[in-house]
Amino acid sequence: MNAKATDSDLAAMRDDLAALKTDVTNLLSHLKDSAASSAQSAANGAQGLLGQVDERARELYRSASSESDKAVRAAGQKIEEQPVTAVLIALGIGYIGGRLLSR
């Protein structure tokens, strides 16, 4: 009878080990799927953020381009209104630039 009890205990241990092996395999599979899902979510979030940054950069470029066009038109208008002053300012800037670059 003692041998039967031992065989029964060994069989129960084998069943428990098999169940444990199945549980560990399922847990590892779940962890792997969860990590892959988290990585995909992070990648999608980064993609969305890059799109927003790209759009904002384009808006800033358009704004800067528009403002520079306005500044060029305003400078052109001032030059047309006061050509002598514009020539004297250009000569002064050229003189100072030449002095600085000759050093």
Number of C-alpha atoms within 10 A of each C-alpha: 6 7 8 9 10 11 12 12 12 12 12 12 12 12 12 12 12 12 12 12 12 11 12 12 12 12 12 11 12 12 12 12 12 12 12 12 12 12 12 12 12 12 12 12 12 12 12 12 12 12 12 12 12 12 12 12 12 12 12 12 12 12 12 12 12 11 12 12 12 12 12 11 12 12 13 14 12 13 14 11 11 11 13 11 12 16 12 11 12 11 12 12 12 12 12 10 11 11 10 9 8 6 5
